[in-house]
Structure formats: C-alpha cells, structure tokens
Amino acid sequence: MENRKKVLQYSNLAIQMGVIIGIGTCFGNHLDEIYKNQTPWCTLILSLSAIFIAFYQVIKTIKK
C-alpha cells in the first residue's frame, strides 16, 4: 500500500511539471503574439521560469 502511494505521488509530480511548464510556455507565446515581438522573449523567459518553478516543486516534494 505504501509503494502505491509513492508511485501515485511521483506520477502526480510529473503531471504537475508538465502542466506548469505548458502553462508558462503558452502564456509567454500569447504575450509575444499580443506585443508582436519578433524575438520570442516572453516565451523564453516564462518557459524558463516555469521550468525552475517545476524543479523547485519537485525538490520540495522529494525532501518531505
């Protein structure tokens, strides 16, 4: 039973990472379209920020 709980926790963590990174990238892309940037700075900055936030979430959860 304990192993099942850990497997579910880590699979949920992978889904959370994907959602966080996906939302950050989509929002950055949307901002680049609104401001008509020729270089996708908003997408780059928000996707990298989302990656760091996702890794922070992973580290915080693993330390528990």
N, C-alpha and C positions, 0 to 999 in steps of 0.2 A: 504494500500500500504506500509506503514511504517513497519507493522508487517511482511509482506512478505520479505522485505529487511533484517530484523533482522534474520528471520528464515534461509534465504539463507546464510547470513554471518556466523551464528553459525554452520550450516551444512558443509559449506566450511571449517571452522576451524577444525571440526572433521576429515574431509578427509585429511587436511594438516597434522594433528597429526599422522594419520596412515601412511601417505607416509614418513614423516620424520623418524619415528621410524622404519618402514620397511626398508628404505634405510640404516640407521645406522646399523641395525642388519645384513642385507645381506652383507654389506661391511665388517663388523667385521668377519663374518663367512668366507668370501672369503679370508681375510688376515690370518685367522687361518689355512685355507687349504694350502695357499701358504707357510707359515712358518712351517707347520706341528707341530703346538703346541698341546701337549697332553691335556693341560687345556685351555679352550677357553677364554683366557684373552682378546684378541682383540674383540671378540663378546661381552663379558661382558662390557668392557669399552665403546665401541662405542654404544651399545644399551642403556646403562645408560646415556651417553652423549646426545644421541638423545632424550631420554625422557625428560631430563632437558631443552633441546632446544625447544622441543614441548610445554612444560609447560610455558616457557618464552614467546613463541609466543602467547599462549592463554592469559596470563596475560597482555601482551602488547596490544592485540586486545581488551580485555574487558575494559581496562582503557580508551580507546578512547571514 
